[in-house]
Structures are given as structure tokens and as C-alpha cells.
Amino acid sequence: MGTDKSSVPNRLGPVKFSVGVIAGNKTVNPVLSWLIPGVNDGKVSVNRAKVIGMKDFIVMPYSHAFIMRQEAVIEQVVHFIQQGYFAR
């Protein structure tokens, strides 16, 4: 997907719908994690996961590859869909 100015995600502009972003901050690959600036999940930095126009944002203690399988993450997704924000 890319992160430079001409990449597809950066050309889309701010989101214009209700979106919540969940980022991970744990890694299973410390070498890759070391190469990514700041807190990250081994693939994406927490700061790069943010989207202009997002309604809510939460960081959870899971790695990129397995975050979607975590019960706590699934519960946050359901909460966002039902309430419009993540549970704190």
C-alpha cells in the first residue's frame, strides 16, 4: 500500500464515514519492529495506523499478524459498531 505522498492511502484523503482504528503495539519479530520508528506491531507503527477523520482510535497489546483473532479486539469491534466508539 505504501506511505509516501503518492501512495493510494494518502491520495484518498480524510475518511467521511464513521471509522474506528485499532492498532497493535506488540511484535513477534523484534528485528522488523526495530526497523519501524516508534511503537509498532512489527509491521505498522501506531502513528501510521491513524487516519484523518477517524472517529476513534485504540491501541491494543497484540501483533499485526494475530490482532484480528483476539477476543478483546473482537469485543472492541462489536462495541464500536454498536456504540460508535471503543470501550475504555
N, CA, C and O atoms as a GROMACS GRO file, in nm:
protein
  352
    1MET      N    1   0.082  -0.119   0.000
    1MET     CA    2   0.000   0.000   0.000
    1MET      C    3   0.086   0.125   0.000
    1MET      O    4   0.060   0.219  -0.075
    2GLY      N    5   0.189   0.128   0.082
    2GLY     CA    6   0.280   0.242   0.080
    2GLY      C    7   0.241   0.351   0.176
    2GLY      O    8   0.128   0.357   0.225
    3THR      N    9   0.337   0.439   0.202
    3THR     CA   10   0.312   0.551   0.293
    3THR      C   11   0.362   0.684   0.237
    3THR      O   12   0.348   0.787   0.304
    4ASP      N   13   0.418   0.685   0.116
    4ASP     CA   14   0.464   0.813   0.063
    4ASP      C   15   0.344   0.894   0.013
    4ASP      O   16   0.232   0.842   0.006
    5LYS      N   17   0.367   1.019  -0.021
    5LYS     CA   18   0.257   1.109  -0.058
    5LYS      C   19   0.175   1.061  -0.177
    5LYS      O   20   0.056   1.091  -0.186
    6SER      N   21   0.238   0.987  -0.269
    6SER     CA   22   0.164   0.941  -0.388
    6SER      C   23   0.099   0.804  -0.370
    6SER      O   24   0.037   0.753  -0.463
    7SER      N   25   0.112   0.745  -0.251
    7SER     CA   26   0.053   0.613  -0.228
    7SER      C   27  -0.100   0.622  -0.227
    7SER      O   28  -0.156   0.727  -0.198
    8VAL      N   29  -0.164   0.513  -0.260
    8VAL     CA   30  -0.310   0.510  -0.266
    8VAL      C   31  -0.373   0.557  -0.134
    8VAL      O   32  -0.461   0.643  -0.138
    9PRO      N   33  -0.333   0.505  -0.018
    9PRO     CA   34  -0.398   0.551   0.106
    9PRO      C   35  -0.387   0.702   0.127
    9PRO      O   36  -0.483   0.764   0.174
   10ASN      N   37  -0.274   0.760   0.093
   10ASN     CA   38  -0.256   0.904   0.113
   10ASN      C   39  -0.327   0.989   0.008
   10ASN      O   40  -0.348   1.108   0.030
   11ARG      N   41  -0.364   0.931  -0.103
   11ARG     CA   42  -0.439   1.005  -0.205
   11ARG      C   43  -0.588   1.002  -0.179
   11ARG      O   44  -0.662   1.079  -0.241
   12LEU      N   45  -0.634   0.917  -0.091
   12LEU     CA   46  -0.778   0.905  -0.065
   12LEU      C   47  -0.835   1.022   0.015
   12LEU      O   48  -0.953   1.053   0.004
   13GLY      N   49  -0.751   1.086   0.095
   13GLY     CA   50  -0.798   1.197   0.177
   13GLY      C   51  -0.866   1.149   0.304
   13GLY      O   52  -0.867   1.029   0.334
   14PRO      N   53  -0.922   1.244   0.381
   14PRO     CA   54  -0.986   1.209   0.508
   14PRO      C   55  -1.106   1.117   0.487
   14PRO      O   56  -1.174   1.125   0.385
   15VAL      N   57  -1.130   1.030   0.584
   15VAL     CA   58  -1.249   0.945   0.575
   15VAL      C   59  -1.372   1.030   0.602
   15VAL      O   60  -1.367   1.125   0.681
   16LYS      N   61  -1.480   0.996   0.536
   16LYS     CA   62  -1.605   1.072   0.550
   16LYS      C   63  -1.716   0.982   0.600
   16LYS      O   64  -1.832   0.998   0.564
   17PHE      N   65  -1.678   0.887   0.682
   17PHE     CA   66  -1.774   0.794   0.741
   17PHE      C   67  -1.721   0.756   0.879
   17PHE      O   68  -1.605   0.784   0.911
   18SER      N   69  -1.803   0.693   0.958
   18SER     CA   70  -1.764   0.655   1.093
   18SER      C   71  -1.667   0.538   1.090
   18SER      O   72  -1.704   0.427   1.053
   19VAL      N   73  -1.543   0.564   1.129
   19VAL     CA   74  -1.442   0.458   1.130
   19VAL      C   75  -1.363   0.464   1.260
   19VAL      O   76  -1.327   0.570   1.310
   20GLY      N   77  -1.337   0.346   1.312
   20GLY     CA   78  -1.252   0.332   1.430
   20GLY      C   79  -1.130   0.251   1.390
   20GLY      O   80  -1.142   0.154   1.315
   21VAL      N   81  -1.015   0.288   1.440
   21VAL     CA   82  -0.891   0.219   1.406
   21VAL      C   83  -0.835   0.153   1.532
   21VAL      O   84  -0.825   0.215   1.638
   22ILE      N   85  -0.798   0.026   1.517
   22ILE     CA   86  -0.734  -0.047   1.625
   22ILE      C   87  -0.591  -0.078   1.580
   22ILE      O   88  -0.570  -0.140   1.475
   23ALA      N   89  -0.495  -0.034   1.658
   23ALA     CA   90  -0.354  -0.060   1.628
   23ALA      C   91  -0.296  -0.150   1.735
   23ALA      O   92  -0.336  -0.145   1.851
   24GLY      N   93  -0.200  -0.233   1.696
   24GLY     CA   94  -0.130  -0.319   1.791
   24GLY      C   95   0.002  -0.258   1.832
   24GLY      O   96   0.059  -0.175   1.761
   25ASN      N   97   0.051  -0.300   1.948
   25ASN     CA   98   0.181  -0.248   1.993
   25ASN      C   99   0.276  -0.358   2.041
   25ASN      O  100   0.372  -0.331   2.113
   26LYS      N  101   0.248  -0.482   2.001
   26LYS     CA  102   0.337  -0.594   2.033
   26LYS      C  103   0.387  -0.656   1.904
   26LYS      O  104   0.322  -0.642   1.800
   27THR      N  105   0.500  -0.723   1.910
   27THR     CA  106   0.554  -0.784   1.789
   27THR      C  107   0.603  -0.926   1.818
   27THR      O  108   0.641  -0.959   1.930
   28VAL      N  109   0.600  -1.007   1.715
   28VAL     CA  110   0.659  -1.141   1.725
   28VAL      C  111   0.793  -1.144   1.652
   28VAL      O  112   0.861  -1.246   1.652
   29ASN      N  113   0.830  -1.031   1.590
   29ASN     CA  114   0.955  -1.021   1.516
   29ASN      C  115   1.030  -0.896   1.561
   29ASN      O  116   1.012  -0.790   1.501
   30PRO      N  117   1.113  -0.905   1.663
   30PRO     CA  118   1.182  -0.787   1.714
   30PRO      C  119   1.275  -0.720   1.612
   30PRO      O  120   1.300  -0.600   1.623
   31VAL      N  121   1.325  -0.795   1.515
   31VAL     CA  122   1.413  -0.734   1.414
   31VAL      C  123   1.333  -0.637   1.328
   31VAL      O  124   1.374  -0.523   1.309
   32LEU      N  125   1.219  -0.682   1.275
   32LEU     CA  126   1.134  -0.592   1.196
   32LEU      C  127   1.085  -0.476   1.281
   32LEU      O  128   1.082  -0.361   1.235
   33SER      N  129   1.047  -0.504   1.403
   33SER     CA  130   0.997  -0.399   1.492
   33SER      C  131   1.104  -0.294   1.517
   33SER      O  132   1.073  -0.175   1.527
   34TRP      N  133   1.229  -0.335   1.526
   34TRP     CA  134   1.340  -0.242   1.548
   34TRP      C  135   1.355  -0.146   1.430
   34TRP      O  136   1.398  -0.032   1.448
   35LEU      N  137   1.320  -0.190   1.310
   35LEU     CA  138   1.334  -0.108   1.190
   35LEU      C  139   1.223  -0.004   1.176
   35LEU      O  140   1.238   0.092   1.099
   36ILE      N  141   1.114  -0.021   1.247
   36ILE     CA  142   0.999   0.070   1.236
   36ILE      C  143   1.009   0.174   1.347
   36ILE      O  144   1.018   0.138   1.465
   37PRO      N  145   1.006   0.301   1.312
   37PRO     CA  146   1.018   0.405   1.415
   37PRO      C  147   0.898   0.407   1.510
   37PRO      O  148   0.783   0.393   1.467
   38GLY      N  149   0.926   0.423   1.637
   38GLY     CA  150   0.819   0.437   1.736
   38GLY      C  151   0.755   0.305   1.773
   38GLY      O  152   0.800   0.198   1.733
   39VAL      N  153   0.649   0.314   1.851
   39VAL     CA  154   0.574   0.198   1.894
   39VAL      C  155   0.508   0.136   1.772
   39VAL      O  156   0.452   0.206   1.688
   40ASN      N  157   0.514   0.001   1.762
   40ASN     CA  158   0.460  -0.065   1.644
   40ASN      C  159   0.421  -0.208   1.675
   40ASN      O  160   0.447  -0.260   1.784
   41ASP      N  161   0.359  -0.272   1.576
   41ASP     CA  162   0.315  -0.411   1.592
   41ASP      C  163   0.400  -0.508   1.510
   41ASP      O  164   0.360  -0.622   1.488
   42GLY      N  165   0.516  -0.462   1.466
   42GLY     CA  166   0.604  -0.545   1.385
   42GLY      C  167   0.585  -0.524   1.236
   42GLY      O  168   0.666  -0.571   1.156
   43LYS      N  169   0.480  -0.454   1.197
   43LYS     CA  170   0.453  -0.424   1.056
   43LYS      C  171   0.419  -0.277   1.033
   43LYS      O  172   0.458  -0.218   0.932
   44VAL      N  173   0.346  -0.217   1.128
   44VAL     CA  174   0.296  -0.080   1.113
   44VAL      C  175   0.318  -0.005   1.244
   44VAL      O  176   0.291  -0.058   1.352
   45SER      N  177   0.366   0.119   1.235
   45SER     CA  178   0.379   0.199   1.356
   45SER      C  179   0.240   0.245   1.401
   45SER      O  180   0.150   0.264   1.319
   46VAL      N  181   0.225   0.263   1.529
   46VAL     CA  182   0.096   0.308   1.583
   46VAL      C  183   0.057   0.441   1.520
   46VAL      O  184  -0.059   0.459   1.484
   47ASN      N  185   0.151   0.533   1.506
   47ASN     CA  186   0.118   0.663   1.446
   47ASN      C  187   0.075   0.653   1.301
   47ASN      O  188  -0.009   0.731   1.256
   48ARG      N  189   0.130   0.559   1.226
   48ARG     CA  190   0.093   0.542   1.085
   48ARG      C  191  -0.042   0.474   1.067
   48ARG      O  192  -0.099   0.477   0.958
   49ALA      N  193  -0.093   0.414   1.172
   49ALA     CA  194  -0.224   0.348   1.164
   49ALA      C  195  -0.338   0.448   1.170
   49ALA      O  196  -0.451   0.417   1.132
   50LYS      N  197  -0.310   0.567   1.216
   50LYS     CA  198  -0.414   0.670   1.229
   50LYS      C  199  -0.458   0.721   1.093
   50LYS      O  200  -0.380   0.725   0.998
   51VAL      N  201  -0.585   0.759   1.086
   51VAL     CA  202  -0.643   0.808   0.961
   51VAL      C  203  -0.711   0.941   0.989
   51VAL      O  204  -0.784   0.954   1.088
   52ILE      N  205  -0.688   1.038   0.905
   52ILE     CA  206  -0.755   1.168   0.922
   52ILE      C  207  -0.905   1.148   0.908
   52ILE      O  208  -0.952   1.090   0.810
   53GLY      N  209  -0.979   1.195   1.005
   53GLY     CA  210  -1.125   1.183   1.004
   53GLY      C  211  -1.178   1.065   1.083
   53GLY      O  212  -1.300   1.048   1.094
   54MET      N  213  -1.090   0.983   1.138
   54MET     CA  214  -1.137   0.867   1.215
   54MET      C  215  -1.214   0.916   1.337
   54MET      O  216  -1.185   1.021   1.393
   55LYS      N  217  -1.313   0.835   1.377
   55LYS     CA  218  -1.395   0.872   1.491
   55LYS      C  219  -1.332   0.830   1.624
   55LYS      O  220  -1.347   0.900   1.724
   56ASP      N  221  -1.262   0.718   1.624
   56ASP     CA  222  -1.197   0.672   1.747
   56ASP      C  223  -1.072   0.592   1.712
   56ASP      O  224  -1.055   0.545   1.599
   57PHE      N  225  -0.984   0.579   1.810
   57PHE     CA  226  -0.856   0.511   1.792
   57PHE      C  227  -0.820   0.443   1.923
   57PHE      O  228  -0.834   0.502   2.030
   58ILE      N  229  -0.772   0.320   1.914
   58ILE     CA  230  -0.730   0.248   2.034
   58ILE      C  231  -0.608   0.162   2.002
   58ILE      O  232  -0.596   0.109   1.892
   59VAL      N  233  -0.519   0.149   2.098
   59VAL     CA  234  -0.401   0.064   2.084
   59VAL      C  235  -0.420  -0.057   2.176
   59VAL      O  236  -0.455  -0.044   2.293
   60MET      N  237  -0.396  -0.175   2.119
   60MET     CA  238  -0.413  -0.298   2.195
   60MET      C  239  -0.284  -0.380   2.192
   60MET      O  240  -0.208  -0.371   2.096
   61PRO      N  241  -0.259  -0.460   2.295
   61PRO     CA  242  -0.131  -0.530   2.310
   61PRO      C  243  -0.120  -0.659   2.227
   61PRO      O  244  -0.102  -0.768   2.282
   62TYR      N  245  -0.130  -0.645   2.095
   62TYR     CA  246  -0.122  -0.761   2.007
   62TYR      C  247  -0.037  -0.730   1.885
   62TYR      O  248  -0.014  -0.613   1.852
   63SER      N  249   0.009  -0.836   1.818
   63SER     CA  250   0.091  -0.820   1.698
   63SER      C  251   0.003  -0.808   1.574
   63SER      O  252  -0.115  -0.845   1.576
   64HIS      N  253   0.060  -0.758   1.469
   64HIS     CA  254  -0.011  -0.735   1.342
   64HIS      C  255  -0.076  -0.863   1.289
   64HIS      O  256  -0.192  -0.862   1.246
   65ALA      N  257  -0.001  -0.971   1.292
   65ALA     CA  258  -0.049  -1.095   1.230
   65ALA      C  259  -0.165  -1.160   1.303
   65ALA      O  260  -0.242  -1.235   1.243
   66PHE      N  261  -0.179  -1.134   1.432
   66PHE     CA  262  -0.280  -1.206   1.511
   66PHE      C  263  -0.384  -1.117   1.578
   66PHE      O  264  -0.469  -1.168   1.651
   67ILE      N  265  -0.379  -0.987   1.555
   67ILE     CA  266  -0.467  -0.895   1.627
   67ILE      C  267  -0.615  -0.924   1.600
   67ILE      O  268  -0.697  -0.911   1.691
   68MET      N  269  -0.649  -0.963   1.479
   68MET     CA  270  -0.790  -0.982   1.445
   68MET      C  271  -0.850  -1.107   1.508
   68MET      O  272  -0.972  -1.123   1.507
   69ARG      N  273  -0.768  -1.194   1.563
   69ARG     CA  274  -0.818  -1.318   1.624
   69ARG      C  275  -0.837  -1.306   1.776
   69ARG      O  276  -0.885  -1.400   1.840
   70GLN      N  277  -0.800  -1.194   1.832
   70GLN     CA  278  -0.805  -1.177   1.977
   70GLN      C  279  -0.946  -1.141   2.023
   70GLN      O  280  -1.010  -1.052   1.968
   71GLU      N  281  -0.994  -1.212   2.123
   71GLU     CA  282  -1.130  -1.189   2.176
   71GLU      C  283  -1.150  -1.043   2.218
   71GLU      O  284  -1.254  -0.984   2.191
   72ALA      N  285  -1.050  -0.985   2.284
   72ALA     CA  286  -1.061  -0.846   2.329
   72ALA      C  287  -1.076  -0.749   2.211
   72ALA      O  288  -1.148  -0.650   2.221
   73VAL      N  289  -1.010  -0.777   2.101
   73VAL     CA  290  -1.020  -0.693   1.982
   73VAL      C  291  -1.158  -0.709   1.919
   73VAL      O  292  -1.221  -0.611   1.879
   74ILE      N  293  -1.206  -0.832   1.911
   74ILE     CA  294  -1.339  -0.857   1.855
   74ILE      C  295  -1.444  -0.785   1.939
   74ILE      O  296  -1.538  -0.727   1.884
   75GLU      N  297  -1.429  -0.788   2.069
   75GLU     CA  298  -1.523  -0.716   2.157
   75GLU      C  299  -1.519  -0.566   2.130
   75GLU      O  300  -1.624  -0.501   2.131
   76GLN      N  301  -1.400  -0.511   2.106
   76GLN     CA  302  -1.390  -0.368   2.075
   76GLN      C  303  -1.458  -0.336   1.942
   76GLN      O  304  -1.524  -0.233   1.930
   77VAL      N  305  -1.442  -0.422   1.844
   77VAL     CA  306  -1.506  -0.401   1.714
   77VAL      C  307  -1.658  -0.399   1.730
   77VAL      O  308  -1.725  -0.311   1.677
   78VAL      N  309  -1.711  -0.496   1.801
   78VAL     CA  310  -1.856  -0.502   1.823
   78VAL      C  311  -1.903  -0.378   1.897
   78VAL      O  312  -2.006  -0.320   1.862
   79HIS      N  313  -1.828  -0.337   1.999
   79HIS     CA  314  -1.865  -0.217   2.075
   79HIS      C  315  -1.866  -0.094   1.983
   79HIS      O  316  -1.958  -0.012   1.991
   80PHE      N  317  -1.766  -0.080   1.898
   80PHE     CA  318  -1.762   0.034   1.807
   80PHE      C  319  -1.881   0.032   1.712
   80PHE      O  320  -1.943   0.136   1.688
   81ILE      N  321  -1.914  -0.082   1.658
   81ILE     CA  322  -2.026  -0.094   1.565
   81ILE      C  323  -2.157  -0.057   1.636
   81ILE      O  324  -2.242   0.011   1.577
   82GLN      N  325  -2.174  -0.100   1.760
   82GLN     CA  326  -2.297  -0.074   1.832
   82GLN      C  327  -2.305   0.068   1.891
   82GLN      O  328  -2.412   0.129   1.892
   83GLN      N  329  -2.191   0.119   1.939
   83GLN     CA  330  -2.192   0.246   2.013
   83GLN      C  331  -2.128   0.364   1.939
   83GLN      O  332  -2.155   0.479   1.971
   84GLY      N  333  -2.045   0.334   1.840
   84GLY     CA  334  -1.978   0.442   1.767
   84GLY      C  335  -1.846   0.485   1.829
   84GLY      O  336  -1.788   0.585   1.786
   85TYR      N  337  -1.798   0.412   1.927
   85TYR     CA  338  -1.670   0.440   1.991
   85TYR      C  339  -1.622   0.313   2.060
   85TYR      O  340  -1.700   0.221   2.082
   86PHE      N  341  -1.494   0.308   2.093
   86PHE     CA  342  -1.436   0.192   2.159
   86PHE      C  343  -1.462   0.200   2.309
   86PHE      O  344  -1.472   0.308   2.365
   87ALA      N  345  -1.471   0.085   2.373
   87ALA     CA  346  -1.489   0.078   2.519
   87ALA      C  347  -1.357   0.116   2.586
   87ALA      O  348  -1.250   0.074   2.543
   88ARG      N  349  -1.366   0.192   2.690
   88ARG     CA  350  -1.245   0.231   2.765
   88ARG      C  351  -1.251   0.172   2.904
   88ARG      O  352  -1.159   0.193   2.983
   0.00000   0.00000   0.00000
